[in-house]
C-alpha cells in the first residue's frame, strides 16, 4: 500500500484520515461502518483536512494497541489488515477492512441495536432498524422483495393487469408466477412476495404508501415555483413509462444551423432519463417510508432520486464501472422480462454514454441523506458527436419524411442490422424519433426529431 496514492484521494465512502489514536472510539465506529457498507481504509497519522503527514510515534506499539481494541470492542469479531506504511522518516498506520460476510457488526459497548454504523459519504452514521434488517438479509442471500407476505392470499395480485403487460412477450402460466417470484409457496399455499405486491398488488399502497413516482417541472433552477406536477400511481412498469412521458413533455429543444441545414436537439437525451429512472425504480428501498421516487425537471438539469442508499457493498465508482447488485431482484427480473431494462449493471454506463454523445457532462451520482440521486445537466460541454454516416442519414431525413430501417440502409449502403444500431444510437442522442407500437415493432420508422 502506497501512502502517496492514498493522499491523492479525498475522504469519502471508503477512505478516512485520522491524526492519531487519541479518539479510539471514532476509529472503531469507522471500522464498523466500513465493514457494514463497502469496506475502506483508515490512515492514522495524517491530518484529515490538510493531509499533513504527522506520523505515528512508536508505531509498533500503536499497531498492537489498535489490534487489541478492535478485537475487544467489535462484534461479531472483525480482523482488519493493519499495515505500517513508511513515509520519509515517519511511519503511519493503514487499517483496511473489507465488506464483511458476518454483518451487521456493532460496538459491543453500545449493543447490537445502537452500536451498528454505516458509511454515508465521508461520515459514519448510526444504522436505523430497516438498515440493520437489510444488512442481515445480505447474509441470508435473500433480497427484500423476494420475501413472502404470509398474511395475504395470492388474490392480492392483479393477475389480469400483469398478464396484459406480459402479453407482447410471453404468456404467464401458474408456474411462471412462481418462477418470477411474483408469488411463492408458504406453508403449502401460494402467497404474494413483496416484489409481486409492489409490482401488481391491488392494494399495494396499504403496505407500501410511497411506492409511486412524483414528477414535477420547476421554473428556473430551484424549487421556488412549480409549473406542473403529477402523482404517478400506476403499476410500476406503467408508472415508469408515464414518468418518461412527463419528462418528454417538458424537455426543451434547440435548433442548430449548420450550413443550409437546421438540426433540432433535445436538451437531454431520453435514453439517459430512461436509464436513470429505471435504475431508481429497480434499486429503490421500498422499506423506507416518507418519500416516493422523484423526478424533478429544472431549466438546467434533471434530478431523479430514489429512497435508499446504494446496496451495501457498492460504491459510486463500482456502479460507474458496471458493477451491479440488485436490491430488488423480483422487480429487476420482471423489468428485464418486460424489456424495460437490459443487462443488469449496464444502465449507468448507457446513461453516461448517451450524455457524452449528446455533448453533455457525465451524470452526477451521489448519496444524499438516505437517498440516491442522479443529476443530468442540460448544459452542453461539447457538440453531439456525429460522423459522416450520421450526417448522410440526417440529410436524408431533412425532407421530414418518415423512413424504415431498410430504406435508410439502402441509402447509406450498410446492412440492416448495422443501420438499426446506428438509428437507435441517433435516437438516443435526440437526433431522430422512432415511430411504432414499441421497440420491437417490425414496421417501425424513423423521422427527424
C-alpha positions as CSV (number, residue, x, y, z in Angstrom):
1,X,0.0,0.0,0.0
2,X,1.5,3.3,-1.1
3,X,0.7,6.4,1.0
4,X,1.2,8.8,-1.9
5,X,-1.7,7.1,-3.7
6,X,-4.0,7.5,-0.7
7,X,-3.1,11.1,-0.3
8,X,-4.2,11.9,-3.8
9,X,-7.8,10.9,-2.8
10,X,-10.3,12.8,-0.7
11,X,-12.1,11.3,2.3
12,X,-15.2,9.5,1.2
13,X,-17.1,6.3,1.4
14,X,-14.0,4.1,1.6
15,X,-11.3,6.4,2.9
16,X,-10.7,8.2,6.2
17,X,-7.7,10.1,7.6
18,X,-7.1,10.3,11.4
19,X,-4.4,12.4,13.0
20,X,-3.7,9.9,15.8
21,X,-5.2,7.3,18.2
22,X,-6.4,9.8,20.8
23,X,-10.0,9.1,19.9
24,X,-10.2,5.3,19.6
25,X,-14.0,5.1,19.6
26,X,-14.2,7.3,16.5
27,X,-11.8,4.9,14.7
28,X,-13.8,1.8,15.9
29,X,-17.0,3.4,14.6
30,X,-15.4,4.0,11.3
31,X,-14.2,0.4,11.0
32,X,-17.6,-0.9,11.9
33,X,-19.2,1.4,9.2
34,X,-16.6,0.3,6.6
35,X,-17.2,-3.4,7.3
36,X,-21.0,-3.0,7.2
37,X,-21.0,-0.9,4.0
38,X,-18.4,-1.2,1.2
39,X,-15.1,-1.7,3.0
40,X,-12.4,1.0,3.4
41,X,-9.1,2.2,4.7
42,X,-8.3,4.4,7.7
43,X,-5.0,6.1,7.6
44,X,-3.7,7.0,11.1
45,X,-1.1,9.7,11.3
46,X,-2.5,12.1,8.6
47,X,-4.5,15.2,9.4
48,X,-7.9,14.9,7.7
49,X,-8.2,18.4,6.3
50,X,-4.7,19.4,5.3
51,X,-3.5,15.9,4.7
52,X,-0.3,16.8,6.5
53,X,1.6,13.6,7.4
54,X,2.4,13.7,11.1
55,X,3.3,10.0,11.5
56,X,2.6,7.7,14.4
57,X,5.3,7.6,17.2
58,X,6.2,4.1,18.4
59,X,4.3,2.7,15.5
60,X,4.6,-1.0,16.5
61,X,3.2,-0.3,19.9
62,X,0.3,1.7,18.4
63,X,-0.3,-1.2,16.0
64,X,-0.6,-3.7,18.8
65,X,-2.9,-1.3,20.8
66,X,-5.2,-0.9,17.9
67,X,-5.4,-4.6,17.1
68,X,-6.4,-5.3,20.7
69,X,-9.0,-2.5,20.7
70,X,-10.6,-3.9,17.6
71,X,-10.6,-7.5,19.0
72,X,-12.1,-6.4,22.3
73,X,-14.7,-3.9,21.1
74,X,-16.3,-5.0,17.8
75,X,-18.8,-7.9,17.5
76,X,-19.0,-10.1,15.5
77,X,-15.3,-10.3,15.6
78,X,-13.5,-8.2,12.9
79,X,-10.0,-8.8,11.8
80,X,-8.7,-5.9,9.7
81,X,-5.4,-5.7,7.8
82,X,-3.1,-3.3,9.7
83,X,0.0,-2.2,7.8
84,X,2.9,0.1,8.8
85,X,3.5,2.4,5.9
86,X,6.7,4.3,5.8
87,X,6.7,8.0,4.8
88,X,10.2,9.6,4.5
89,X,11.4,9.4,8.1
90,X,8.0,8.8,9.6
91,X,5.5,5.8,9.7
92,X,1.8,5.8,9.5
93,X,-0.8,3.0,10.1
94,X,-3.1,2.0,7.3
95,X,-6.1,-0.1,8.5
96,X,-8.1,-1.9,5.8
97,X,-11.4,-3.8,6.2
98,X,-13.5,-5.4,3.5
99,X,-17.2,-5.7,3.2
100,X,-18.0,-8.4,5.8
101,X,-19.9,-11.6,5.4
102,X,-20.9,-11.6,9.1
103,X,-22.5,-8.1,9.2
104,X,-24.1,-6.3,10.9
105,X,-21.0,-5.5,13.0
106,X,-21.5,-3.3,16.1
107,X,-19.6,-1.8,19.0
108,X,-20.1,-4.1,21.9
109,X,-20.3,-1.3,24.4
110,X,-23.4,0.2,22.6
111,X,-25.1,-3.1,21.8
112,X,-26.4,-4.8,18.7
113,X,-29.1,-2.1,18.0
114,X,-27.4,1.2,19.0
115,X,-23.8,0.1,18.0
116,X,-24.4,-0.5,14.3
117,X,-22.9,2.1,12.0
118,X,-22.9,2.5,8.2
119,X,-20.9,4.8,5.9
120,X,-22.6,7.6,4.1
121,X,-20.3,9.7,2.1
122,X,-17.4,10.6,4.4
123,X,-19.5,10.2,7.6
124,X,-20.3,7.3,9.9
125,X,-24.0,7.1,10.8
126,X,-25.9,5.1,13.2
127,X,-27.9,2.5,11.3
128,X,-31.7,2.6,11.6
129,X,-33.7,-0.6,12.2
130,X,-34.6,-1.1,8.5
131,X,-30.9,-0.8,7.5
132,X,-29.9,-3.4,10.1
133,X,-32.5,-5.7,8.7
134,X,-31.1,-5.2,5.2
135,X,-27.6,-6.0,6.5
136,X,-28.9,-9.2,7.9
137,X,-30.6,-10.1,4.6
138,X,-27.2,-9.9,2.9
139,X,-26.1,-12.9,5.0
140,X,-29.3,-14.8,4.1
141,X,-28.7,-14.1,0.4
142,X,-32.3,-13.0,0.1
143,X,-33.5,-9.8,-1.5
144,X,-36.1,-7.6,0.3
145,X,-38.7,-8.1,-2.4
146,X,-38.3,-11.9,-2.5
147,X,-39.8,-12.2,1.0
148,X,-43.2,-13.8,1.3
149,X,-46.2,-11.9,2.7
150,X,-47.9,-14.8,4.5
151,X,-51.0,-12.9,5.8
152,X,-52.1,-12.2,2.2
153,X,-53.6,-14.6,-0.4
154,X,-52.4,-14.8,-3.9
155,X,-55.6,-13.0,-5.0
156,X,-53.9,-9.8,-3.7
157,X,-52.1,-9.8,-7.1
158,X,-53.9,-8.3,-10.1
159,X,-53.0,-11.2,-12.4
160,X,-55.1,-9.8,-15.2
161,X,-53.1,-6.5,-15.3
162,X,-49.8,-8.4,-15.1
163,X,-50.8,-10.7,-17.9
164,X,-51.7,-7.7,-20.1
165,X,-48.3,-6.2,-19.6
166,X,-46.6,-9.5,-20.4
167,X,-48.8,-10.3,-23.4
168,X,-46.4,-8.9,-26.1
169,X,-43.6,-11.1,-24.7
170,X,-44.9,-14.3,-23.2
171,X,-47.9,-16.0,-21.7
172,X,-47.9,-16.2,-18.0
173,X,-48.8,-19.7,-16.6
174,X,-49.2,-20.6,-13.0
175,X,-45.6,-21.8,-13.0
176,X,-44.4,-18.5,-14.4
177,X,-45.8,-16.6,-11.4
178,X,-43.7,-18.7,-9.1
179,X,-40.6,-18.6,-11.4
180,X,-40.7,-14.8,-11.5
181,X,-41.3,-14.8,-7.7
182,X,-44.4,-12.7,-8.0
183,X,-45.9,-15.4,-5.7
184,X,-44.1,-18.0,-3.6
185,X,-45.2,-21.1,-1.6
186,X,-45.7,-20.6,2.1
187,X,-46.9,-23.5,4.3
188,X,-48.5,-25.3,1.4
189,X,-50.2,-22.3,-0.3
190,X,-49.3,-19.6,-2.7
191,X,-48.9,-16.1,-1.3
192,X,-47.6,-12.9,-2.8
193,X,-44.0,-11.8,-2.4
194,X,-43.1,-8.2,-1.5
195,X,-42.0,-7.7,-5.1
196,X,-45.2,-9.1,-6.5
197,X,-47.2,-6.8,-4.4
198,X,-45.1,-3.8,-5.3
199,X,-45.4,-4.6,-9.0
200,X,-49.0,-5.7,-9.3
201,X,-50.7,-5.5,-5.9
202,X,-54.3,-4.5,-5.9
203,X,-54.0,-2.7,-2.6
204,X,-50.2,-2.2,-2.6
205,X,-50.3,1.3,-1.1
206,X,-51.7,0.0,2.2
207,X,-48.4,-1.8,2.8
208,X,-46.1,0.5,0.8
209,X,-47.6,4.0,0.7
210,X,-44.5,5.5,-1.0
211,X,-44.3,3.1,-3.9
212,X,-45.2,5.7,-6.5
213,X,-43.5,8.4,-8.6
214,X,-43.7,12.1,-8.1
215,X,-42.9,14.2,-11.1
216,X,-42.5,18.0,-11.3
217,X,-41.4,20.7,-13.6
218,X,-40.0,23.8,-11.9
219,X,-39.3,27.3,-13.2
220,X,-35.7,28.3,-13.2
221,X,-33.0,26.3,-11.3
222,X,-34.6,25.8,-7.9
223,X,-37.9,24.6,-6.4
224,X,-39.4,28.0,-5.6
225,X,-42.0,27.8,-8.4
226,X,-43.7,24.7,-9.6
227,X,-45.1,24.8,-13.1
228,X,-46.5,21.3,-13.5
229,X,-46.6,18.2,-11.4
230,X,-48.2,14.7,-11.4
231,X,-48.5,11.8,-9.0
232,X,-48.0,8.6,-10.9
233,X,-49.6,5.7,-9.0
234,X,-50.0,3.1,-11.8
235,X,-48.4,-0.3,-11.6
236,X,-44.6,0.2,-11.6
237,X,-44.0,-0.9,-15.2
238,X,-46.6,1.5,-16.4
239,X,-45.6,4.2,-14.0
240,X,-42.1,4.1,-15.5
241,X,-43.4,4.9,-19.0
242,X,-45.7,7.6,-17.7
243,X,-42.9,9.3,-15.9
244,X,-40.8,9.3,-19.0
245,X,-43.7,10.7,-21.0
246,X,-43.9,13.6,-18.4
247,X,-40.2,14.3,-18.8
248,X,-40.6,14.2,-22.6
249,X,-43.5,16.7,-22.4
250,X,-41.3,19.2,-20.6
251,X,-38.0,18.7,-22.3
252,X,-36.8,21.7,-24.3
253,X,-35.0,21.5,-27.7
254,X,-32.8,23.8,-29.6
255,X,-32.3,24.4,-33.3
256,X,-28.7,24.3,-34.6
257,X,-27.9,25.8,-38.0
258,X,-25.1,24.1,-39.8
259,X,-24.7,25.4,-43.3
260,X,-28.1,25.3,-45.0
261,X,-29.4,22.6,-42.6
262,X,-31.3,23.1,-39.4
263,X,-31.0,20.4,-36.7
264,X,-33.3,20.2,-33.6
265,X,-31.8,18.6,-30.5
266,X,-33.4,17.7,-27.2
267,X,-31.8,19.3,-24.2
268,X,-31.3,15.9,-22.5
269,X,-31.3,12.5,-24.4
270,X,-34.3,10.5,-23.5
271,X,-32.3,7.3,-23.1
272,X,-30.3,8.9,-20.2
273,X,-33.5,9.9,-18.4
274,X,-35.0,6.4,-19.0
275,X,-31.9,4.6,-17.7
276,X,-31.8,6.8,-14.6
277,X,-35.5,6.3,-13.9
278,X,-35.3,2.5,-14.4
279,X,-32.4,2.3,-12.0
280,X,-34.3,4.4,-9.4
281,X,-37.3,2.0,-9.6
282,X,-35.3,-1.2,-9.5
283,X,-32.9,-0.1,-6.7
284,X,-35.3,1.9,-4.5
285,X,-35.5,0.9,-0.9
286,X,-39.3,0.4,-0.6
287,X,-39.0,-0.4,3.1
288,X,-38.3,3.3,3.7
289,X,-41.2,5.5,4.4
290,X,-41.6,9.2,3.9
291,X,-40.8,9.9,0.3
292,X,-41.6,8.3,-3.2
293,X,-39.3,8.2,-6.2
294,X,-39.0,11.7,-7.6
295,X,-38.1,13.2,-11.0
296,X,-37.6,16.9,-11.0
297,X,-37.0,19.0,-14.1
298,X,-35.3,22.4,-14.0
299,X,-34.1,24.7,-16.7
300,X,-30.5,23.4,-16.4
301,X,-30.8,19.9,-15.2
302,X,-33.0,16.8,-14.3
303,X,-32.8,15.2,-10.9
304,X,-34.0,11.6,-10.4
305,X,-34.0,10.4,-6.8
306,X,-35.0,7.3,-5.0
307,X,-35.2,6.3,-1.3
308,X,-32.3,4.2,-0.2
309,X,-28.5,4.4,-0.4
310,X,-26.5,2.2,-2.8
311,X,-26.9,-1.5,-1.8
312,X,-24.3,-2.3,0.9
313,X,-21.0,-3.4,-0.7
314,X,-21.2,-1.0,-3.6
315,X,-19.6,2.4,-4.2
316,X,-20.4,5.0,-6.9
317,X,-17.1,4.1,-8.6
318,X,-18.3,0.5,-8.8
319,X,-21.6,1.3,-10.5
320,X,-19.8,3.6,-12.9
321,X,-17.7,0.6,-13.9
322,X,-20.8,-1.6,-14.5
323,X,-20.8,-3.5,-11.2
324,X,-24.3,-4.2,-10.1
325,X,-26.0,-5.6,-7.0
326,X,-29.8,-5.7,-7.2
327,X,-31.7,-4.6,-4.1
328,X,-35.0,-5.8,-5.6
329,X,-34.5,-9.0,-7.6
330,X,-38.1,-9.6,-8.3
331,X,-38.7,-6.1,-9.7
332,X,-35.4,-6.3,-11.7
333,X,-36.4,-9.7,-13.1
334,X,-39.8,-8.6,-14.2
335,X,-38.5,-5.3,-15.7
336,X,-35.9,-7.4,-17.6
337,X,-38.7,-9.7,-18.9
338,X,-40.7,-6.7,-20.0
339,X,-37.7,-5.3,-21.8
340,X,-37.7,-2.2,-19.6
341,X,-34.1,-2.9,-18.6
342,X,-31.4,-4.7,-20.5
343,X,-28.3,-6.4,-19.0
344,X,-28.1,-5.8,-15.3
345,X,-25.4,-3.3,-14.3
346,X,-25.2,-1.6,-17.8
347,X,-27.8,1.2,-17.2
348,X,-25.4,3.7,-15.6
349,X,-22.9,3.2,-18.4
350,X,-25.5,3.6,-21.1
351,X,-26.8,6.8,-19.4
352,X,-23.2,8.2,-19.3
353,X,-22.5,7.2,-22.9
354,X,-25.8,8.9,-24.1
355,X,-24.8,12.1,-22.2
356,X,-21.3,12.2,-23.7
357,X,-22.6,11.5,-27.2
358,X,-25.1,14.4,-26.8
359,X,-22.3,16.7,-25.7
360,X,-23.3,16.7,-22.0
361,X,-21.3,16.2,-18.9
362,X,-21.4,12.7,-17.3
363,X,-24.4,12.4,-14.9
364,X,-23.6,13.3,-11.3
365,X,-24.3,10.4,-8.9
366,X,-24.5,10.9,-5.2
367,X,-25.8,9.6,-1.9
368,X,-27.7,12.4,-0.1
369,X,-29.1,11.7,3.3
370,X,-30.7,8.3,2.9
371,X,-31.4,8.7,-0.8
372,X,-29.6,8.2,-4.1
373,X,-29.7,10.9,-6.7
374,X,-28.7,11.1,-10.4
375,X,-28.4,14.6,-11.8
376,X,-28.3,15.1,-15.6
377,X,-27.2,18.5,-16.7
378,X,-28.6,20.0,-19.9
379,X,-25.6,22.4,-20.3
380,X,-23.6,21.2,-23.3
381,X,-19.8,20.8,-22.8
382,X,-19.3,19.9,-26.5
383,X,-21.3,19.4,-29.6
384,X,-23.0,16.0,-30.1
385,X,-20.7,13.6,-31.9
386,X,-21.8,12.9,-35.5
387,X,-19.7,11.3,-38.2
388,X,-20.1,11.3,-42.0
389,X,-22.7,8.5,-42.0
390,X,-24.8,10.2,-39.3
391,X,-24.7,13.4,-41.4
392,X,-25.8,11.5,-44.5
393,X,-28.7,10.0,-42.6
394,X,-29.7,13.4,-41.2
395,X,-29.6,14.8,-44.7
396,X,-31.9,12.0,-45.9
397,X,-34.4,12.9,-43.3
398,X,-34.2,16.6,-43.8
399,X,-37.4,16.5,-46.0
400,X,-39.5,15.5,-43.0
401,X,-40.5,12.1,-44.4
402,X,-40.5,9.0,-42.1
403,X,-38.5,6.1,-43.4
404,X,-37.9,2.4,-42.4
405,X,-34.6,0.8,-41.5
406,X,-34.5,-0.9,-44.9
407,X,-34.9,2.4,-46.7
408,X,-32.1,4.0,-44.7
409,X,-29.8,1.0,-45.2
410,X,-30.3,1.2,-48.9
411,X,-29.4,4.9,-48.9
412,X,-26.2,4.6,-46.8
413,X,-25.1,1.3,-48.1
414,X,-25.0,-0.6,-44.7
415,X,-26.6,-3.8,-43.6
416,X,-30.0,-3.5,-42.0
417,X,-28.5,-4.7,-38.7
418,X,-25.8,-2.1,-38.7
419,X,-28.2,0.6,-39.8
420,X,-30.6,-0.3,-37.0
421,X,-27.8,0.0,-34.4
422,X,-26.9,3.4,-35.8
423,X,-30.5,4.6,-35.9
424,X,-31.1,3.6,-32.3
425,X,-27.9,5.5,-31.3
426,X,-29.1,8.6,-33.1
427,X,-32.5,8.3,-31.5
428,X,-30.9,8.1,-28.0
429,X,-28.9,11.3,-28.8
430,X,-32.1,13.1,-29.7
431,X,-31.4,13.4,-33.4
432,X,-34.1,11.1,-34.6
433,X,-37.5,9.9,-33.3
434,X,-38.7,6.3,-33.5
435,X,-42.3,5.8,-34.7
436,X,-44.0,2.5,-34.0
437,X,-46.0,0.5,-31.5
438,X,-42.9,-0.3,-29.4
439,X,-39.2,-1.0,-29.6
440,X,-39.9,-4.4,-31.2
441,X,-42.4,-3.3,-33.8
442,X,-41.1,-4.7,-37.2
443,X,-42.8,-1.9,-39.1
444,X,-41.3,1.0,-37.0
445,X,-40.0,4.0,-38.9
446,X,-37.8,7.0,-38.0
447,X,-38.2,10.7,-38.6
448,X,-36.1,13.8,-37.8
449,X,-36.5,14.9,-34.2
